[in-house]
Amino acid sequence: MKSMLNDIEAADFLGIEPGTIRNWRAKGTGPAFHKMPGIKGAVRYDIRDLEEFKRQCRQMPTVRTFIKEELSVRI
């Protein structure tokens, strides 16, 4: 796999639509990116930054969610 991905490839890696990653970039809420000098519109994402972004988004289930799941399994 390449180490630098364009926005379409990065979105695919994250399992989202390309428009979502572009919106995140505009809002400053998405993964880190590189703007390539001298190439209009050339944005690239380092695969390591995408992996780190995924790790930071990881959520653990709450106790309430755990209890609901346990109850639904028993019913």
BANURO-767898 format. One record per residue (C-alpha): x negated, y, z negated; residue in one letter. Coordinates in steps of 0.25 Angstrom, whole numbers, padded with zeros to 4 digits. Layout:
node X=X | Y=Y | Z=Z | residuo=A
...
//
This chain:
node X=0000 | Y=0000 | Z=0000 | residuo=M
node X=-0005 | Y=0014 | Z=0003 | residuo=K
node X=-0009 | Y=0023 | Z=-0009 | residuo=S
node X=-0002 | Y=0035 | Z=-0004 | residuo=M
node X=0012 | Y=0035 | Z=0001 | residuo=L
node X=0021 | Y=0045 | Z=0008 | residuo=N
node X=0034 | Y=0049 | Z=0002 | residuo=D
node X=0042 | Y=0038 | Z=0009 | residuo=I
node X=0033 | Y=0027 | Z=0005 | residuo=E
node X=0032 | Y=0033 | Z=-0009 | residuo=A
node X=0047 | Y=0033 | Z=-0010 | residuo=A
node X=0048 | Y=0019 | Z=-0006 | residuo=D
node X=0038 | Y=0015 | Z=-0016 | residuo=F
node X=0046 | Y=0021 | Z=-0027 | residuo=L
node X=0059 | Y=0016 | Z=-0021 | residuo=G
node X=0065 | Y=0029 | Z=-0018 | residuo=I
node X=0070 | Y=0037 | Z=-0006 | residuo=E
node X=0059 | Y=0046 | Z=0000 | residuo=P
node X=0068 | Y=0058 | Z=-0002 | residuo=G
node X=0068 | Y=0055 | Z=-0017 | residuo=T
node X=0052 | Y=0056 | Z=-0018 | residuo=I
node X=0053 | Y=0069 | Z=-0010 | residuo=R
node X=0063 | Y=0075 | Z=-0019 | residuo=N
node X=0054 | Y=0071 | Z=-0031 | residuo=W
node X=0042 | Y=0077 | Z=-0025 | residuo=R
node X=0049 | Y=0090 | Z=-0023 | residuo=A
node X=0054 | Y=0090 | Z=-0037 | residuo=K
node X=0041 | Y=0086 | Z=-0043 | residuo=G
node X=0047 | Y=0073 | Z=-0050 | residuo=T
node X=0041 | Y=0062 | Z=-0041 | residuo=G
node X=0028 | Y=0055 | Z=-0040 | residuo=P
node X=0015 | Y=0063 | Z=-0038 | residuo=A
node X=0012 | Y=0065 | Z=-0023 | residuo=F
node X=0001 | Y=0070 | Z=-0014 | residuo=H
node X=0003 | Y=0081 | Z=-0004 | residuo=K
node X=-0007 | Y=0078 | Z=0008 | residuo=M
node X=-0014 | Y=0091 | Z=0012 | residuo=P
node X=-0013 | Y=0095 | Z=0027 | residuo=G
node X=-0001 | Y=0086 | Z=0030 | residuo=I
node X=0013 | Y=0093 | Z=0029 | residuo=K
node X=0022 | Y=0084 | Z=0021 | residuo=G
node X=0012 | Y=0073 | Z=0018 | residuo=A
node X=0015 | Y=0069 | Z=0003 | residuo=V
node X=0009 | Y=0056 | Z=-0002 | residuo=R
node X=0011 | Y=0048 | Z=-0015 | residuo=Y
node X=0000 | Y=0040 | Z=-0021 | residuo=D
node X=0005 | Y=0026 | Z=-0024 | residuo=I
node X=-0001 | Y=0027 | Z=-0038 | residuo=R
node X=0008 | Y=0039 | Z=-0041 | residuo=D
node X=0020 | Y=0032 | Z=-0036 | residuo=L
node X=0017 | Y=0021 | Z=-0046 | residuo=E
node X=0015 | Y=0030 | Z=-0057 | residuo=E
node X=0028 | Y=0037 | Z=-0054 | residuo=F
node X=0035 | Y=0024 | Z=-0055 | residuo=K
node X=0029 | Y=0021 | Z=-0068 | residuo=R
node X=0033 | Y=0034 | Z=-0074 | residuo=Q
node X=0047 | Y=0032 | Z=-0069 | residuo=C
node X=0049 | Y=0019 | Z=-0076 | residuo=R
node X=0059 | Y=0019 | Z=-0087 | residuo=Q
node X=0062 | Y=0009 | Z=-0098 | residuo=M
node X=0076 | Y=0005 | Z=-0100 | residuo=P
node X=0083 | Y=0011 | Z=-0112 | residuo=T
node X=0089 | Y=0003 | Z=-0124 | residuo=V
node X=0103 | Y=0006 | Z=-0119 | residuo=R
node X=0099 | Y=0001 | Z=-0105 | residuo=T
node X=0093 | Y=-0012 | Z=-0111 | residuo=F
node X=0105 | Y=-0014 | Z=-0120 | residuo=I
node X=0115 | Y=-0012 | Z=-0108 | residuo=K
node X=0107 | Y=-0022 | Z=-0099 | residuo=E
node X=0106 | Y=-0032 | Z=-0111 | residuo=E
node X=0121 | Y=-0031 | Z=-0113 | residuo=L
node X=0124 | Y=-0033 | Z=-0098 | residuo=S
node X=0116 | Y=-0045 | Z=-0097 | residuo=V
node X=0123 | Y=-0052 | Z=-0109 | residuo=R
node X=0137 | Y=-0049 | Z=-0103 | residuo=I
//
